[in-house]
Amino acid sequence: MPTPAPPATRPTRVRMPRAQREEQILAVAEQVFAERGYQATTMEDIADRVGVTKPLIYEYFGSKEGLLSACITRARTQLREATEASWEAVGPDASLEDVFRAGVRAFFTFIDGHATAFVLIQQEGAVASQASPLIESIREQQSAATVATFRAAPALAGVPDLVLEGYAEVVIGACERLAVWRAGRREVGVEDATDIVVSSVWGGLAALVPSATG
């Protein structure tokens, strides 16, 4: 008699600490949401891509909205850290223009390295209601960081906060719209995009506020 074949065994899921597993799920979910759109994505899609069960994702994030919110929060944190690191890298003696340029460059560098996160930020019309405030919070975070940088600059001493806030909104809007524009233009690199923003937005700031030359 032929020897019976051994019973098929299911692949064993690799165990990992919860924090590591959450990070893995978020990275995959960000990509799937960006590829398929929020509405068309199912929790099963994400579970299959990660190699875990749907109940595990529900246990960690509660719902698809909760998972999307966690993805956006993760992107917000990563962008803040990238921006802060860029400002620290220029050093305390750098001119305000150099600091400004470093922040703008960090934004475009982040977008290039996290294209799927940027797609999520742009999907405002298709995302869950609880995620919309989180998307806006990314803009508010960057605006607040820009205002704080302006306030700390001696060259801008005495400029009203309202004016600084207005310039910060212009900066964030310009960066975001330019990022959308260059998404289909691979020939426009990070430095090209940075130069466009700095030569237009910073030039306007320096002209309107003569003390902003240092």
GROMACS elastic network, one bead per residue, 0.5 to 0.9 nm:
[ bonds ]
;  ai    aj funct       b0    kb
    1     4     6  0.86359   500
    2     5     6  0.88547   500
    3     6     6  0.89280   500
    4     7     6  0.87736   500
    5     8     6  0.85006   500
    6     9     6  0.87081   500
    9    12     6  0.85562   500
   12    15     6  0.87825   500
   13    51     6  0.72333   500
   13    52     6  0.73114   500
   15    21     6  0.85036   500
   16    19     6  0.83054   500
   16    20     6  0.63762   500
   16    21     6  0.61083   500
   17    20     6  0.53584   500
   17    21     6  0.61922   500
   17    22     6  0.86385   500
   18    22     6  0.59822   500
   18    23     6  0.85357   500
   18    60     6  0.87192   500
   19    22     6  0.51155   500
   19    23     6  0.62575   500
   19    24     6  0.86804   500
   20    23     6  0.51560   500
   20    24     6  0.62785   500
   20    25     6  0.87372   500
   21    24     6  0.50036   500
   21    25     6  0.61836   500
   21    26     6  0.85892   500
   22    25     6  0.50829   500
   22    26     6  0.60967   500
   22    27     6  0.85816   500
   22    57     6  0.84870   500
   22    60     6  0.73473   500
   22    61     6  0.88760   500
   23    26     6  0.51163   500
   23    27     6  0.61498   500
   23    28     6  0.86657   500
   24    27     6  0.52467   500
   24    28     6  0.63220   500
   24    29     6  0.85292   500
   24    50     6  0.73457   500
   25    28     6  0.52367   500
   25    29     6  0.58836   500
   25    30     6  0.84510   500
   25    46     6  0.76189   500
   25    47     6  0.80424   500
   25    49     6  0.89235   500
   25    50     6  0.63196   500
   25    52     6  0.89924   500
   25    57     6  0.77904   500
   25    67     6  0.88912   500
   26    30     6  0.59424   500
   26    31     6  0.85698   500
   26    67     6  0.74240   500
   26    68     6  0.84538   500
   26    70     6  0.72619   500
   26    71     6  0.56790   500
   26    74     6  0.80675   500
   27    30     6  0.53342   500
   27    31     6  0.65490   500
   27    32     6  0.89132   500
   27    71     6  0.77225   500
   28    31     6  0.52017   500
   28    32     6  0.62270   500
   28    33     6  0.85956   500
   28    46     6  0.68073   500
   28    49     6  0.70899   500
   28    50     6  0.66240   500
   29    32     6  0.50624   500
   29    33     6  0.59113   500
   29    34     6  0.83640   500
   29    43     6  0.88574   500
   29    45     6  0.88500   500
   29    46     6  0.58332   500
   29    47     6  0.88246   500
   29    49     6  0.86765   500
   29    50     6  0.86039   500
   29    67     6  0.76777   500
   29    68     6  0.77228   500
   29    71     6  0.73456   500
   30    33     6  0.53200   500
   30    34     6  0.61848   500
   30    35     6  0.86469   500
   30    68     6  0.76781   500
   30    71     6  0.60010   500
   30    72     6  0.83329   500
   30   116     6  0.62692   500
   30   117     6  0.63427   500
   30   120     6  0.74990   500
   31    34     6  0.51802   500
   31    35     6  0.61213   500
   31    36     6  0.86712   500
   31   115     6  0.89802   500
   31   116     6  0.55810   500
   31   117     6  0.77533   500
   32    35     6  0.50258   500
   32    36     6  0.59888   500
   32    37     6  0.75821   500
   32    38     6  0.84940   500
   32    41     6  0.70067   500
   32    45     6  0.77933   500
   32    46     6  0.68395   500
   32    49     6  0.86246   500
   32   116     6  0.86040   500
   33    36     6  0.54699   500
   33    38     6  0.51683   500
   33    39     6  0.84546   500
   33    40     6  0.82171   500
   33    41     6  0.61707   500
   33    46     6  0.88627   500
   33    68     6  0.80628   500
   33   116     6  0.81566   500
   33   119     6  0.86794   500
   33   120     6  0.71950   500
   34    37     6  0.54873   500
   34    38     6  0.75023   500
   34   115     6  0.87598   500
   34   116     6  0.54176   500
   34   117     6  0.74354   500
   34   118     6  0.85690   500
   34   119     6  0.56956   500
   34   120     6  0.59092   500
   34   123     6  0.85801   500
   35    38     6  0.89680   500
   35    41     6  0.88236   500
   35   116     6  0.78930   500
   35   119     6  0.87474   500
   36    39     6  0.79915   500
   36    40     6  0.58544   500
   36    41     6  0.59379   500
   37    40     6  0.55960   500
   37    41     6  0.62447   500
   37   120     6  0.83170   500
   37   123     6  0.78494   500
   37   126     6  0.74758   500
   37   127     6  0.83320   500
   38    41     6  0.54139   500
   38    42     6  0.83494   500
   38    64     6  0.88068   500
   38    68     6  0.80836   500
   38   120     6  0.84958   500
   38   123     6  0.82060   500
   38   126     6  0.64867   500
   38   127     6  0.59064   500
   38   128     6  0.78365   500
   39    42     6  0.79039   500
   39   126     6  0.68508   500
   39   127     6  0.73719   500
   39   128     6  0.84816   500
   41    44     6  0.83227   500
   41    45     6  0.65139   500
   41    46     6  0.78231   500
   41    64     6  0.89184   500
   42    45     6  0.51798   500
   42    46     6  0.67969   500
   42    47     6  0.87831   500
   42    64     6  0.77699   500
   43    46     6  0.52155   500
   43    47     6  0.60851   500
   43    48     6  0.85457   500
   43    54     6  0.62966   500
   43    57     6  0.77141   500
   43    58     6  0.84475   500
   43    63     6  0.84759   500
   43    64     6  0.66260   500
   44    48     6  0.59375   500
   44    49     6  0.84394   500
   44    53     6  0.79200   500
   44    54     6  0.59959   500
   45    48     6  0.53672   500
   45    49     6  0.63008   500
   45    50     6  0.87698   500
   46    49     6  0.51078   500
   46    50     6  0.61537   500
   46    51     6  0.83814   500
   46    52     6  0.86220   500
   46    54     6  0.82120   500
   46    57     6  0.87129   500
   47    50     6  0.51861   500
   47    51     6  0.57759   500
   47    52     6  0.51257   500
   47    53     6  0.55927   500
   47    54     6  0.55248   500
   47    55     6  0.89829   500
   47    56     6  0.84963   500
   47    57     6  0.71989   500
   48    51     6  0.50320   500
   48    52     6  0.65111   500
   48    53     6  0.75246   500
   48    54     6  0.84024   500
   49    52     6  0.80821   500
   50    53     6  0.87360   500
   52    55     6  0.85679   500
   52    56     6  0.69053   500
   52    57     6  0.78541   500
   53    56     6  0.54450   500
   53    57     6  0.69590   500
   54    57     6  0.52675   500
   54    58     6  0.63216   500
   54    59     6  0.85905   500
   55    59     6  0.59685   500
   55    60     6  0.86254   500
   56    60     6  0.63126   500
   56    61     6  0.86717   500
   57    60     6  0.51389   500
   57    61     6  0.59747   500
   57    62     6  0.73957   500
   57    63     6  0.80633   500
   57    64     6  0.89112   500
   57    67     6  0.81663   500
   58    61     6  0.52548   500
   58    63     6  0.56664   500
   58    64     6  0.79505   500
   58    66     6  0.88448   500
   58    67     6  0.85135   500
   59    62     6  0.57632   500
   59    63     6  0.85886   500
   60    63     6  0.87982   500
   60    67     6  0.84601   500
   61    64     6  0.75738   500
   61    65     6  0.84328   500
   61    66     6  0.52823   500
   61    67     6  0.52919   500
   61    68     6  0.89431   500
   61    70     6  0.77021   500
   62    65     6  0.80851   500
   62    66     6  0.58220   500
   62    67     6  0.74025   500
   63    67     6  0.62341   500
   63    68     6  0.86595   500
   64    68     6  0.62044   500
   64    69     6  0.85415   500
   64   128     6  0.87923   500
   65    68     6  0.50860   500
   65    69     6  0.60722   500
   65    70     6  0.85500   500
   65   127     6  0.83961   500
   65   128     6  0.60032   500
   65   129     6  0.82225   500
   65   130     6  0.69865   500
   65   131     6  0.70602   500
   66    69     6  0.50592   500
   66    70     6  0.61774   500
   66    71     6  0.86721   500
   66   130     6  0.82590   500
   66   131     6  0.82883   500
   67    70     6  0.50799   500
   67    71     6  0.62820   500
   67    72     6  0.87922   500
   68    71     6  0.50113   500
   68    72     6  0.63146   500
   68    73     6  0.86065   500
   68   120     6  0.87944   500
   68   127     6  0.82909   500
   68   128     6  0.80225   500
   68   131     6  0.68604   500
   69    72     6  0.51724   500
   69    73     6  0.61017   500
   69    74     6  0.85392   500
   69   128     6  0.86576   500
   69   130     6  0.72870   500
   69   131     6  0.52185   500
   69   132     6  0.87669   500
   69   134     6  0.69748   500
   69   135     6  0.87895   500
   70    73     6  0.50295   500
   70    74     6  0.60767   500
   70    75     6  0.86377   500
   70   131     6  0.89353   500
   71    74     6  0.51235   500
   71    75     6  0.63168   500
   71    76     6  0.87037   500
   71   117     6  0.78831   500
   71   120     6  0.86364   500
   72    75     6  0.50482   500
   72    76     6  0.61479   500
   72    77     6  0.86597   500
   72   117     6  0.73203   500
   72   120     6  0.73862   500
   72   121     6  0.74510   500
   72   131     6  0.75794   500
   72   134     6  0.67048   500
   72   135     6  0.67585   500
   72   138     6  0.83887   500
   73    76     6  0.50371   500
   73    77     6  0.62584   500
   73    78     6  0.86734   500
   73   134     6  0.69227   500
   73   135     6  0.84112   500
   73   138     6  0.82990   500
   74    77     6  0.51988   500
   74    78     6  0.62275   500
   74    79     6  0.86668   500
   75    78     6  0.50886   500
   75    79     6  0.61167   500
   75    80     6  0.85938   500
   75   114     6  0.82687   500
   75   117     6  0.61180   500
   75   118     6  0.83754   500
   75   121     6  0.89339   500
   75   138     6  0.84112   500
   76    79     6  0.52326   500
   76    80     6  0.62187   500
   76    81     6  0.86548   500
   76   134     6  0.85589   500
   76   135     6  0.83727   500
   76   137     6  0.80737   500
   76   138     6  0.54705   500
   76   139     6  0.89423   500
   76   141     6  0.80410   500
   77    80     6  0.51852   500
   77    81     6  0.61786   500
   77    82     6  0.86155   500
   77   138     6  0.87048   500
   78    81     6  0.51650   500
   78    82     6  0.61339   500
   78    83     6  0.86331   500
   78   110     6  0.83388   500
   79    82     6  0.50848   500
   79    83     6  0.61428   500
   79    84     6  0.85812   500
   79   106     6  0.83492   500
   79   107     6  0.72378   500
   79   110     6  0.65985   500
   79   111     6  0.87766   500
   79   138     6  0.84300   500
   79   142     6  0.84761   500
   80    83     6  0.51740   500
   80    84     6  0.61116   500
   80    85     6  0.84997   500
   80   138     6  0.86772   500
   80   141     6  0.75780   500
   80   142     6  0.72284   500
   80   145     6  0.84219   500
   81    84     6  0.51813   500
   81    85     6  0.60274   500
   81    86     6  0.85854   500
   82    85     6  0.51735   500
   82    86     6  0.62525   500
   82    87     6  0.88674   500
   82   103     6  0.86799   500
   82   106     6  0.62474   500
   82   107     6  0.77211   500
   82   109     6  0.87954   500
   82   110     6  0.70542   500
   83    86     6  0.51696   500
   83    87     6  0.64841   500
   83    88     6  0.87964   500
   83   102     6  0.80429   500
   83   103     6  0.55762   500
   83   104     6  0.82674   500
   83   105     6  0.87237   500
   83   106     6  0.55298   500
   83   107     6  0.67811   500
   83   110     6  0.86643   500
   83   142     6  0.85014   500
   83   145     6  0.86797   500
   84    87     6  0.52262   500
   84    88     6  0.62626   500
   84    89     6  0.86462   500
   84   103     6  0.78917   500
   84   106     6  0.88379   500
   84   145     6  0.85652   500
   85    88     6  0.50949   500
   85    89     6  0.61195   500
   85   106     6  0.85288   500
   86    89     6  0.51177   500
   86    90     6  0.67883   500
   86    99     6  0.81710   500
   86   102     6  0.57081   500
   86   103     6  0.61269   500
   86   105     6  0.82453   500
   86   106     6  0.61326   500
   87    90     6  0.56357   500
   87    91     6  0.72577   500
   87    92     6  0.88304   500
   87    98     6  0.89727   500
   87    99     6  0.58941   500
   87   100     6  0.82868   500
   87   102     6  0.62334   500
   87   103     6  0.63791   500
   87   106     6  0.88519   500
   88    91     6  0.56618   500
   88    92     6  0.76101   500
   88    99     6  0.88812   500
   89    92     6  0.88502   500
   89   102     6  0.84878   500
   90    93     6  0.79442   500
   90    94     6  0.60350   500
   90    98     6  0.73507   500
   90    99     6  0.66110   500
   90   102     6  0.73210   500
   91    94     6  0.57544   500
   91    99     6  0.86584   500
   92    95     6  0.86054   500
   94    97     6  0.80996   500
   94    98     6  0.60436   500
   94    99     6  0.65427   500
   94   214     6  0.88779   500
   95    98     6  0.51822   500
   95    99     6  0.63778   500
   95   100     6  0.86104   500
   95   153     6  0.86232   500
   95   213     6  0.83235   500
   95   214     6  0.53177   500
   96    99     6  0.50587   500
   96   100     6  0.60318   500
   96   101     6  0.85133   500
   96   149     6  0.84025   500
   96   150     6  0.79109   500
   96   153     6  0.64496   500
   96   154     6  0.87447   500
   96   155     6  0.76401   500
   96   212     6  0.75404   500
   96   213     6  0.76522   500
   96   214     6  0.57567   500
   97   101     6  0.60297   500
   97   102     6  0.85065   500
   97   198     6  0.82860   500
   97   202     6  0.75069   500
   97   212     6  0.82220   500
   97   213     6  0.74933   500
   97   214     6  0.69761   500
   98   101     6  0.50451   500
   98   102     6  0.60949   500
   98   103     6  0.86856   500
   99   102     6  0.50740   500
   99   103     6  0.63411   500
   99   104     6  0.87619   500
   99   149     6  0.82054   500
  100   103     6  0.52795   500
  100   104     6  0.63604   500
  100   105     6  0.86425   500
  100   146     6  0.82821   500
  100   149     6  0.82140   500
  100   150     6  0.87792   500
  100   198     6  0.78061   500
  100   202     6  0.79836   500
  101   104     6  0.51568   500
  101   105     6  0.60321   500
  101   106     6  0.84956   500
  101   194     6  0.68692   500
  101   195     6  0.81695   500
  101   197     6  0.85808   500
  101   198     6  0.63861   500
  101   202     6  0.87542   500
  102   105     6  0.50902   500
  102   106     6  0.60697   500
  102   107     6  0.87290   500
  102   194     6  0.86943   500
  103   106     6  0.50494   500
  103   107     6  0.64024   500
  103   108     6  0.89943   500
  103   146     6  0.83354   500
  104   107     6  0.52098   500
  104   108     6  0.66397   500
  104   109     6  0.86908   500
  104   171     6  0.84828   500
  104   172     6  0.89977   500
  104   175     6  0.72696   500
  104   193     6  0.86646   500
  104   194     6  0.59421   500
  104   197     6  0.75822   500
  104   198     6  0.78326   500
  105   108     6  0.53414   500
  105   109     6  0.60435   500
  105   110     6  0.84817   500
  105   190     6  0.65695   500
  105   191     6  0.69324   500
  105   193     6  0.79702   500
  105   194     6  0.54427   500
  105   195     6  0.88294   500
  106   109     6  0.50103   500
  106   110     6  0.59666   500
  106   111     6  0.85601   500
  106   190     6  0.88543   500
  107   110     6  0.51205   500
  107   111     6  0.62653   500
  107   112     6  0.87643   500
  107   175     6  0.76100   500
  107   176     6  0.88798   500
  107   194     6  0.89649   500
  108   112     6  0.62246   500
  108   113     6  0.86367   500
  108   175     6  0.77916   500
  108   176     6  0.89956   500
  108   179     6  0.70112   500
  108   189     6  0.87224   500
  108   190     6  0.56951   500
  108   191     6  0.85318   500
  108   193     6  0.73636   500
  108   194     6  0.74225   500
  109   112     6  0.51797   500
  109   113     6  0.63002   500
  109   114     6  0.85578   500
  109   190     6  0.62032   500
  110   113     6  0.51255   500
  110   114     6  0.58610   500
  110   115     6  0.81200   500
  111   114     6  0.50466   500
  111   115     6  0.53735   500
  111   116     6  0.85307   500
  111   117     6  0.77981   500
  111   118     6  0.62478   500
  111   179     6  0.75012   500
  112   115     6  0.56173   500
  112   118     6  0.89363   500
  112   183     6  0.89938   500
  112   190     6  0.80173   500
  113   116     6  0.87274   500
  114   117     6  0.53632   500
  114   118     6  0.65365   500
  114   119     6  0.89292   500
  115   118     6  0.51263   500
  115   119     6  0.63596   500
  115   120     6  0.88450   500
  115   183     6  0.88694   500
  116   119     6  0.50770   500
  116   120     6  0.64702   500
  116   121     6  0.88599   500
  117   120     6  0.51131   500
  117   121     6  0.64385   500
  117   122     6  0.88566   500
  118   122     6  0.63446   500
  118   123     6  0.88201   500
  118   179     6  0.88823   500
  118   180     6  0.89345   500
  119   122     6  0.51113   500
  119   123     6  0.63468   500
  120   123     6  0.52257   500
  120   124     6  0.77823   500
  120   127     6  0.82795   500
  120   135     6  0.84856   500
  121   124     6  0.67208   500
  121   132     6  0.89862   500
  121   135     6  0.58468   500
  121   136     6  0.86137   500
  121   138     6  0.84662   500
  122   125     6  0.82806   500
  122   135     6  0.85211   500
  122   180     6  0.85482   500
  123   126     6  0.55059   500
  123   127     6  0.61508   500
  124   127     6  0.55376   500
  124   128     6  0.84759   500
  124   131     6  0.85480   500
  124   132     6  0.64157   500
  124   135     6  0.76544   500
  125   128     6  0.87358   500
  125   132     6  0.87957   500
  127   130     6  0.83646   500
  127   131     6  0.64777   500
  127   132     6  0.68229   500
  128   131     6  0.54030   500
  128   132     6  0.67792   500
  129   132     6  0.55424   500
  129   133     6  0.78582   500
  130   133     6  0.64895   500
  130   134     6  0.74698   500
  131   134     6  0.51468   500
  131   135     6  0.63694   500
  131   136     6  0.88786   500
  132   135     6  0.51374   500
  132   136     6  0.64346   500
  132   137     6  0.86110   500
  133   136     6  0.50884   500
  133   137     6  0.60525   500
  133   138     6  0.88803   500
  134   138     6  0.66003   500
  135   138     6  0.54129   500
  135   139     6  0.71823   500
  136   139     6  0.52932   500
  136   140     6  0.63208   500
  136   141     6  0.86340   500
  137   141     6  0.58866   500
  137   142     6  0.85340   500
  138   141     6  0.50976   500
  138   142     6  0.63571   500
  138   143     6  0.86029   500
  139   142     6  0.52219   500
  139   143     6  0.60466   500
  139   144     6  0.85150   500
  139   169     6  0.85982   500
  139   172     6  0.69323   500
  139   173     6  0.85911   500
  140   143     6  0.50006   500
  140   144     6  0.59815   500
  140   145     6  0.84984   500
  140   169     6  0.87679   500
  141   144     6  0.52035   500
  141   145     6  0.62116   500
  141   146     6  0.86517   500
  142   145     6  0.50885   500
  142   146     6  0.61579   500
  142   147     6  0.86367   500
  142   168     6  0.83853   500
  142   172     6  0.70010   500
  143   146     6  0.50915   500
  143   147     6  0.61802   500
  143   148     6  0.85970   500
  143   165     6  0.74333   500
  143   168     6  0.53363   500
  143   169     6  0.60647   500
  143   171     6  0.80152   500
  143   172     6  0.63986   500
  144   147     6  0.50999   500
  144   148     6  0.61384   500
  144   149     6  0.86353   500
  144   165     6  0.79301   500
  144   168     6  0.77380   500
  145   148     6  0.50818   500
  145   149     6  0.62740   500
  145   150     6  0.87428   500
  145   168     6  0.87070   500
  146   149     6  0.50752   500
  146   150     6  0.62870   500
  146   151     6  0.86750   500
  146   164     6  0.86364   500
  146   165     6  0.83373   500
  146   167     6  0.88530   500
  146   168     6  0.57462   500
  146   169     6  0.88311   500
  146   171     6  0.83124   500
  146   172     6  0.85888   500
  147   150     6  0.50311   500
  147   151     6  0.61160   500
  147   152     6  0.86096   500
  147   161     6  0.80626   500
  147   164     6  0.59372   500
  147   165     6  0.58608   500
  147   166     6  0.89872   500
  147   167     6  0.82012   500
  147   168     6  0.59142   500
  148   151     6  0.50892   500
  148   152     6  0.62130   500
  148   153     6  0.88298   500
  149   152     6  0.52332   500
  149   153     6  0.65424   500
  150   153     6  0.53466   500
  150   154     6  0.85978   500
  150   155     6  0.86328   500
  150   156     6  0.65656   500
  150   157     6  0.87309   500
  150   164     6  0.67849   500
  150   168     6  0.85978   500
  151   154     6  0.77996   500
  151   156     6  0.66908   500
  151   157     6  0.70193   500
  151   159     6  0.83785   500
  151   161     6  0.78823   500
  151   164     6  0.77043   500
  152   155     6  0.88200   500
  152   156     6  0.79586   500
  152   157     6  0.80786   500
  153   156     6  0.55732   500
  153   157     6  0.68130   500
  153   212     6  0.86187   500
  153   214     6  0.85709   500
  154   157     6  0.51209   500
  154   158     6  0.88802   500
  154   211     6  0.87900   500
  154   212     6  0.86915   500
  154   214     6  0.82599   500
  155   158     6  0.88280   500
  155   210     6  0.87800   500
  155   211     6  0.51779   500
  155   212     6  0.50283   500
  155   213     6  0.68662   500
  155   214     6  0.58315   500
  156   159     6  0.56566   500
  156   164     6  0.88081   500
  156   209     6  0.77261   500
  156   210     6  0.89891   500
  156   211     6  0.61708   500
  156   212     6  0.57750   500
  156   214     6  0.89982   500
  157   160     6  0.86194   500
  157   211     6  0.83220   500
  158   161     6  0.87299   500
  159   162     6  0.84396   500
  159   163     6  0.68301   500
  159   164     6  0.70680   500
  159   209     6  0.80309   500
  160   163     6  0.53930   500
  160   164     6  0.65776   500
  160   165     6  0.87969   500
  161   164     6  0.50211   500
  161   165     6  0.60391   500
  161   166     6  0.85224   500
  162   165     6  0.51048   500
  162   166     6  0.61996   500
  162   167     6  0.87563   500
  163   166     6  0.50623   500
  163   167     6  0.63228   500
  163   168     6  0.86292   500
  164   167     6  0.51590   500
  164   168     6  0.61520   500
  164   169     6  0.87257   500
  165   168     6  0.50097   500
  165   169     6  0.63162   500
  165   170     6  0.87591   500
  166   169     6  0.52143   500
  166   170     6  0.64439   500
  166   171     6  0.88017   500
  167   170     6  0.50176   500
  167   171     6  0.62199   500
  167   172     6  0.87415   500
  167   201     6  0.82888   500
  167   205     6  0.73896   500
  168   171     6  0.50262   500
  168   172     6  0.62475   500
  168   173     6  0.85169   500
  169   172     6  0.52179   500
  169   173     6  0.60119   500
  169   174     6  0.84270   500
  170   173     6  0.51481   500
  170   174     6  0.59568   500
  170   175     6  0.85307   500
  170   201     6  0.74742   500
  171   174     6  0.51821   500
  171   175     6  0.61581   500
  171   176     6  0.86177   500
  171   197     6  0.77614   500
  171   201     6  0.65611   500
  171   202     6  0.84959   500
  172   175     6  0.52270   500
  172   176     6  0.61402   500
  172   177     6  0.85797   500
  173   176     6  0.52585   500
  173   177     6  0.60900   500
  173   178     6  0.84052   500
  174   177     6  0.53484   500
  174   178     6  0.59580   500
  174   179     6  0.84420   500
  174   197     6  0.68682   500
  174   201     6  0.78978   500
  175   178     6  0.52138   500
  175   179     6  0.60715   500
  175   180     6  0.87443   500
  175   193     6  0.83732   500
  175   194     6  0.85441   500
  175   197     6  0.69119   500
  176   179     6  0.50833   500
  176   180     6  0.64162   500
  176   181     6  0.87559   500
  177   180     6  0.51092   500
  177   181     6  0.62400   500
  177   182     6  0.87243   500
  178   182     6  0.60975   500
  178   183     6  0.85281   500
  178   193     6  0.72298   500
  178   196     6  0.87858   500
  178   197     6  0.82627   500
  179   182     6  0.53024   500
  179   183     6  0.61657   500
  179   193     6  0.79817   500
  180   183     6  0.53129   500
  180   184     6  0.79942   500
  181   184     6  0.67506   500
  181   185     6  0.74086   500
  182   186     6  0.68147   500
  182   187     6  0.83348   500
  182   188     6  0.62411   500
  182   189     6  0.83855   500
  182   193     6  0.80418   500
  183   186     6  0.68768   500
  183   188     6  0.87847   500
  184   187     6  0.89187   500
  185   188     6  0.58024   500
  185   189     6  0.87001   500
  186   189     6  0.68301   500
  187   192     6  0.89612   500
  188   191     6  0.81291   500
  188   192     6  0.57509   500
  188   193     6  0.65575   500
  189   192     6  0.51146   500
  189   193     6  0.62547   500
  189   194     6  0.85566   500
  190   193     6  0.52459   500
  190   194     6  0.60867   500
  190   195     6  0.86031   500
  191   195     6  0.60224   500
  191   196     6  0.85934   500
  192   195     6  0.51962   500
  192   196     6  0.63621   500
  192   197     6  0.89111   500
  193   196     6  0.51518   500
  193   197     6  0.64428   500
  193   198     6  0.86676   500
  194   197     6  0.53341   500
  194   198     6  0.60687   500
  194   199     6  0.84232   500
  195   198     6  0.51539   500
  195   199     6  0.57939   500
  195   200     6  0.83546   500
  196   199     6  0.54034   500
  196   200     6  0.62105   500
  196   201     6  0.83116   500
  197   200     6  0.53429   500
  197   201     6  0.55488   500
  197   202     6  0.71790   500
  197   203     6  0.89816   500
  198   201     6  0.55308   500
  198   203     6  0.67506   500
  199   202     6  0.59160   500
  199   203     6  0.53592   500
  199   204     6  0.82272   500
  200   203     6  0.51808   500
  200   204     6  0.61640   500
  200   205     6  0.87385   500
  201   204     6  0.52081   500
  201   205     6  0.63438   500
  201   206     6  0.87511   500
  202   206     6  0.61046   500
  202   207     6  0.85120   500
  203   206     6  0.51872   500
  203   207     6  0.61641   500
  203   208     6  0.86481   500
  204   207     6  0.51233   500
  204   208     6  0.61262   500
  204   209     6  0.83864   500
  205   208     6  0.52363   500
  205   209     6  0.58311   500
  205   210     6  0.81615   500
  205   212     6  0.71536   500
  206   209     6  0.51574   500
  206   210     6  0.55173   500
  206   211     6  0.72438   500
  206   212     6  0.50261   500
  206   213     6  0.60909   500
  207   210     6  0.56853   500
  207   211     6  0.89374   500
  207   212     6  0.81155   500
  207   213     6  0.89192   500
  208   211     6  0.89674   500
  208   212     6  0.86364   500
  209   212     6  0.56767   500
  209   213     6  0.84643   500
  210   213     6  0.65685   500
  211   214     6  0.73237   500
